[in-house]
Amino acid sequence: MKKTILVIFLSGVALAMQAQEKQSLKNLLFSGKLKKDSTGVIRSTDDLSTKIDTGSKKDTQAVAAATNVPTANAQQDNNAVIPNTTQNNNAAAAKTAVIPGVVATVGDTATNKADTAAAVAAPVTTPPPKSNTRLLKEYTDSVVRALQDEALKSKQIKKNTYYMMLDYEIDTDGQVNFTNVASTPENSFLQAQVKQILDSMPLRLNPVTDSNNQAKKVKRKQQLIVTKE
């Protein structure tokens, strides 16, 4: 009787172990961790450690790397290095706004435009016209300098002081026409030289007007003193 019970117990234990081993084999087979033999048959007596495919995990990692599939750590790294451009731009703008001594370009442009407008709006002042007396004085001085450079060097003019009288006429447009040249003491060569210089140097004066502010022709005289030392 005891032997029968022992045999039944051992048989039950063996069946339970076989069932557990079969279940383990199924789990390994369906999870893809068992190597495929040429026969495709897995026996209960085979060593399961030789059947486990250890390269599947490595192949999975290699495929993931080749296809650039980001891992959890890579995603965390990418999230960590992404700069917040909005905050950086705001911070840069804030720093720029508080920098002392910075003058806005728009303000400079407005100031320059205002200065330019003021310069354009400023009235242009023109000097008053010279009087006929001053114009004649400047003209006779230039005639004397021309005589000293050329005519007075001639031997036909003796050392002396010559008082020249110039007769001229002012036209309605201010143009001057010299009509006669006289000399005291008389010297025809000097008179001819003076007349030649007067013709080569045109003179225009301010027109002379009457009581009705109308330009008119007038005759005048002008004295010229020439000295040869």
Buried (B, 14 or more C-beta within 10 A) or exposed (E): EEEEEEEEEEEEEEEEEEEEEEEEBEEBEEEEBBEEEEEEEBEEEEEBEEBBBEEBEEEEEEEEEEEEEEEEEEEEEEEEEEEEEEEEEEEEEEEEEEEEEEEEEEEEEEEEEEEEEEEEEEEEEEEEEEEBEEBBEEBBEEBBEBBEEEBBEEEEBEEEEBEBBBBBEBBEEBEBBBEEBEBEEEBEEBBEBBBBBBEEEEBEBEBBEEEEEEBEEBEBEBEBEBEBE
